[in-house]
């Protein structure tokens, strides 16, 4: 089981999209400042959206699909859709 996730940092007011098989450990990694692209938002990242997918290749395709939208409005739509 893999997940596509959207994180939000209250420090930078930015979103980050990624995929993993372990969302909680990945969140800890981001909040530890261990990922260069999210270091500036640490330690204030929160998981706002999780989408469960069957395997890694499907998760990577979905991650790219979301990233290609390049739209904050779309990310907020996805987040609001999970209620």
C-alpha positions as CSV (number, residue, x, y, z in Angstrom):
1,X,0.0,0.0,0.0
2,X,1.3,3.4,-1.0
3,X,0.0,6.9,-0.3
4,X,0.1,10.3,-2.0
5,X,0.2,13.0,0.6
6,X,-0.1,16.8,0.7
7,X,1.6,18.6,3.6
8,X,1.1,22.2,4.7
9,X,3.5,24.3,6.7
10,X,2.1,27.1,8.8
11,X,5.6,28.6,8.9
12,X,5.9,29.1,5.1
13,X,2.2,29.0,4.2
14,X,3.2,26.4,1.5
15,X,2.1,23.0,0.4
16,X,4.3,20.0,-0.5
17,X,3.2,16.9,-2.5
18,X,4.8,13.5,-2.2
19,X,4.3,9.8,-2.0
20,X,5.4,7.1,0.4
21,X,4.5,3.7,2.0
22,X,4.8,5.2,5.5
23,X,3.1,8.7,5.8
24,X,3.9,9.1,9.5
25,X,7.6,8.4,9.3
26,X,7.8,10.6,6.1
27,X,6.2,13.4,8.0
28,X,8.8,13.1,10.8
29,X,11.5,13.1,8.1
30,X,10.1,16.4,6.7
31,X,9.8,18.0,10.1
32,X,13.3,17.0,11.1
33,X,14.5,19.2,8.2
34,X,16.1,16.2,6.4
35,X,14.5,17.0,3.0
36,X,16.1,20.0,1.3
37,X,12.8,21.1,-0.5
38,X,10.9,21.2,2.8
39,X,13.6,22.3,5.2
40,X,12.4,25.9,5.4
41,X,8.9,24.8,6.6
42,X,10.2,22.5,9.3
43,X,9.1,21.7,12.0
44,X,5.6,22.9,11.1
45,X,4.5,20.4,8.4
46,X,1.1,18.8,8.8
47,X,-0.5,16.1,6.7
48,X,-3.6,17.6,5.1
49,X,-4.4,15.0,2.5
50,X,-3.8,11.2,2.1
51,X,-4.8,9.2,-0.9
52,X,-4.3,5.4,-0.6
53,X,-3.1,3.6,-3.7
54,X,-2.3,0.0,-4.6
55,X,1.4,0.3,-5.4
56,X,4.4,2.6,-5.8
57,X,4.1,3.1,-9.6
58,X,0.4,4.2,-9.3
59,X,1.3,6.5,-6.4
60,X,4.1,8.1,-8.4
61,X,1.8,8.7,-11.4
62,X,-0.8,10.2,-9.1
63,X,1.8,12.4,-7.4
64,X,2.9,13.8,-10.8
65,X,-0.7,14.3,-11.9
66,X,-1.3,16.5,-8.9
67,X,2.0,18.4,-9.3
68,X,1.3,19.1,-13.0
69,X,-1.8,21.0,-12.0
70,X,0.4,23.7,-10.4
71,X,-2.6,25.0,-8.6
72,X,-3.0,25.9,-4.9
73,X,-6.8,26.0,-5.6
74,X,-6.7,22.4,-6.8
75,X,-4.7,21.3,-3.7
76,X,-7.2,23.0,-1.4
77,X,-10.1,21.4,-3.4
78,X,-8.5,18.0,-2.8
79,X,-8.0,18.7,0.9
80,X,-11.6,19.9,1.4
81,X,-12.9,16.8,-0.5
82,X,-11.8,14.5,2.3
83,X,-14.0,16.4,4.8
